[in-house]
Amino acid sequence: NAGVTQTPKFQVLKTGQSMTLQCAQDMNHNSMYWYRQDPGMGLRLIYYSASEGTTDKGEVPNGYNVSRLNKREFSLRLESAAPSQTSVYFCASSGQTGNTGELFFGEGSRLTVL
Amino acid sequence: AQRVTQPEKLLSVFKGAPVELKCNYSYSGSPELFWYVQYSRQRLQLLLRHISRESIKGFTADLNKGETSFHLKKPFAQEEDSAMYYCALPIYNQGGKLIFGQGTELSVKP
């Protein structure tokens, strides 16, 4: 049982380049999330999708776009990467029926923007 | 505004010493709170939630609504407890998203 799978695990970009982080979950969860983790800042929510077909901004959405492709997949796109987007990105999912409040996380994607 | 605060970035203790990781929250409703843990090279995972009133790996946490706190405690720290700990508040009417504190790195020295 894979749980939440993110790709790629590592990526180095130059300023201005674009890329998409992919996330898939196999737990039939309704909600999916993208967080970024920075030292001293904790985890900050970028975007979330409460259910298939909906997406909403989180705390730090600027510079990012998301797509909830289907119930399993939720991708995060950086259209024009900036050094401030150097971070570790985590995808998470929750809620099969009802919402227990527990999030299941992927292993993280470490992105460096030069 | 909904907010979770962990005032300590780093907590360093010796093996066998008591541990208390502090968490304070700001929330207008009746909160549920969680502690998540991230061990080195592992995924972030749920450690415990206040509603279940359980002890996991010797850790407990009590919700104190008067002090708006949810401190994580363990009477005798072990080296394997060294990890990053996050306090988190779920917002159910916004897709169940979690608001996290800044995190506290616990280092247990032998």
Interface residues (C-beta under 8 A of the other chain):
Chain A: S31 Y33 Y35 G40 M41 G42 L43 R44 L45 Y48 S49 A50 S51 D56 G58 F90 A92 S94 G95 N99 G101 E102 L103 F105 G106 E107 G108
Chain B: Q6 K9 E32 F34 Y36 R43 L44 Q45 L46 R49 Y86 P90 Y92 Q94 G95 G96 K97 L98 I99 F100 G101 Q102 G103
